Amino acid sequence: AVSATRPAANKASEFLSPTQLFEAVGVRIDARKAEGEAFTMNLTFPERRDADRMLVVELSNSALTVLAGFHSPSPDLAITAAFSDLMALFVGSAPPDLSKVSTDGDLSVLLRLKSVLVEFPSTYEVLPGTLRSKL
């Protein structure tokens, strides 16, 4: 069971892989805001022992692409961190502890990515008819 006092990022990191997280982030891209934006990030999660240990995340043509098991030879930003620490940036309500994150490159890439994301309300109905009515 997950404790109600744990941050949202830690809860989500128990259920999502790094690839799944960035695919979910990709769904939140506002194509109009992302128009003209382009960057590549290499992500390394040392605690992982699968293909998600290394990711290439690229924003190009208003679409976010995620490739597991590889790194780009020339990223705009490279990040090495525990997955739960980086996840706090995208789903946590508190800012991540950047003292636990190693970076090399242009940190504005993270701000640029966050600036093109749409925040869906928790009551957003993904499929029509799936939202439960209040009793």
Buried (B, 14 or more C-beta within 10 A) or exposed (E): EEEEEEBEBBBBBEEBBBBEBBBBBBEBBEEEBBEEBEBBBBBBBEEBEEBBBBBBBBBEEBEBBBBBEEBBEEBBBBBBBBBBBBBBBBBBEEEBEBEEBEBEBBBEBBEBBEEBBEEEEEEEEEEEEEEEEEE
